[in-house]
Amino acid sequence: MNQAAHLFLIFVDMFNLQQHATMKKNFIPTIAVITTIIFTSCSSYFSVEKMKSNYERRAHSTTIVGKMLSTDKHEADVYNSVRVYMNEKEVERPFQVIALGAYRPLILPLIRRERPRIEKYYFLRAAKQAYKLKADGVIIDDKNNYRIIKYLD
């Protein structure tokens, strides 16, 4: 029996037994979990060019809220002082890894999928963490993990 048929049978059993008091409490959360599992994407890809362009656009854009809270200036400082690398070969100077980081945003698949969220904010979040640690760069390792580096010279 495939997964969809099994989930459907669970749903039917839950629906038939919803008259019980304990089942009434668990019905909506169970439906929410099943719906989340169904709509969760199993495979995803990330365009590096799109991620870089989102990072650059975010660093150079100004908004009304950003001007009031002075976050636009902070994001521009982060962009100018922290370099983002995709692998170790791009780093032309000797470096030391000073911290490991991960970007795992809260994702509700019914509202927004994971891919657009990571494409939009991953580089900026990694660079902000490096900026807080007064580091020189970030090496992106995979979908969620990165290394914060400091140059040795």
RARA-V664210 format. One record per pair of residues at least 24 apart in sequence whose ideal C-beta (glycine too) atoms are under 10 Angstrom apart, sorted by the first residue. I is the first residue (numbers start at 1). J is the second residue. Records with the same first field share a line. If there is no record, write none. Layout:
I = J + J
This chain:
3 = 37 + 38
4 = 38
7 = 34 + 35 + 37 + 38
8 = 34
10 = 34
11 = 35
32 = 108 + 110
35 = 109 + 110
36 = 107 + 108 + 109 + 110
37 = 109
38 = 109 + 110
39 = 108 + 109 + 110 + 111 + 113
40 = 107 + 108 + 109 + 110 + 113 + 114
41 = 107 + 109 + 113 + 114 + 115
43 = 115
44 = 113 + 114 + 115 + 118 + 119 + 143
45 = 115 + 119 + 143
46 = 114 + 115 + 118 + 119 + 122 + 140 + 142 + 143
47 = 115 + 119
48 = 86 + 119 + 123 + 140
50 = 115 + 116 + 119 + 120
51 = 84 + 86 + 118 + 119 + 120 + 121 + 122 + 123 + 124 + 140
52 = 84 + 86 + 123
53 = 119
54 = 116 + 119 + 120 + 121 + 122 + 123 + 124
55 = 79 + 84 + 119 + 120 + 121 + 122 + 123 + 124 + 125 + 126 + 127
56 = 84 + 123
57 = 120
58 = 120 + 121 + 123 + 124
59 = 123 + 124 + 127
74 = 128 + 131
75 = 124 + 127 + 128 + 131
77 = 131
78 = 124 + 126 + 127 + 128 + 129 + 130 + 131 + 132
79 = 123 + 124 + 127 + 131
80 = 131
81 = 127 + 130 + 131 + 134 + 135 + 136 + 137
82 = 123 + 124 + 126 + 127 + 128 + 129 + 130 + 131 + 132 + 133 + 134 + 135 + 136 + 137 + 138 + 148 + 149
83 = 127 + 130 + 135 + 136 + 137 + 138 + 139 + 149 + 151
84 = 122 + 123 + 124 + 126 + 127 + 130 + 137 + 138 + 139 + 140 + 146
85 = 137 + 138 + 139 + 140 + 146 + 147 + 149
86 = 138 + 139 + 140 + 141
87 = 139 + 140 + 141
88 = 139 + 141 + 147 + 149
90 = 137 + 139
91 = 136 + 137 + 139 + 149 + 151
92 = 151
93 = 136 + 137 + 149 + 151 + 152 + 153
94 = 149 + 151 + 152 + 153
95 = 135 + 136 + 137 + 139 + 147 + 149 + 150 + 151 + 152 + 153
96 = 135 + 136 + 149 + 150 + 151 + 152
97 = 135 + 139 + 147 + 148 + 149 + 150
98 = 130 + 133 + 134 + 135 + 136 + 147 + 148 + 149 + 150
99 = 129 + 130 + 132 + 133 + 135 + 138 + 146 + 147 + 148 + 149 + 150
100 = 141 + 145 + 146 + 147 + 148
101 = 125 + 126 + 129 + 130 + 133 + 138 + 141 + 144 + 145 + 146 + 147 + 148
102 = 126 + 129 + 141 + 142 + 143 + 144 + 145 + 146
103 = 129 + 140 + 143 + 144 + 145 + 146
104 = 143 + 144 + 145
105 = 144
114 = 143 + 144
115 = 143
118 = 143 + 144
122 = 146
